[in-house]
Amino acid sequence: MKKIAVALQGRSGSGKTEALNMLINHLESELGARRIDTFSEIGSDIGVILELEKTLIGVETRGDPGTNLKECLENLVKYKCQVIICATRTRGWTIEEFNVACSDYERVKVQQQYIDSSEGYEVTARLRKGVQERNIDLICHVCSSHKPS
């Protein structure tokens, strides 16, 4: 399997952490991934290593500047995760940290759209969840397409 690193990019408040937490839940509850380690947990942010069909998947939800993203990603590389998925901003230090830490990986960037509806909280939440679900499907597709044939 080729090594792949996926960055879910988005501005502050776009729902990157929430989407990656949904992805972790999907991998565990729907696809049967086994949690090997939880290496960081701060508030709603978490870093985990999962095993799915003999593939190690590292997921780090922290992606804001000043959150030691590079160190977390380097740990996933040292653990020999074949797939790394993380949150980053759309530009700046977090993108640079992602590119440096995952330089030996094929890197894919997925955009998390910021949703702000004038229709109120319920409409905004429903639209946001739809974007997050679409991104989870896209990330799963990208990762599964990198399995050996």
Buried (B, 14 or more C-beta within 10 A) or exposed (E): EEBBBBBBBBEEEBBBBBBBBBBBEBBBEEEEBEEBBEBBEEEEBBBBBBBBEEBBBBBBBBBBEEBEBBEBBBBBBEBEBBBBBBBBBBEEBBBEBBBEBBEEBEBBBBBBBBBEEEEEEEEBEEBBBEBBBBBBEBBBEBBEEBEEE
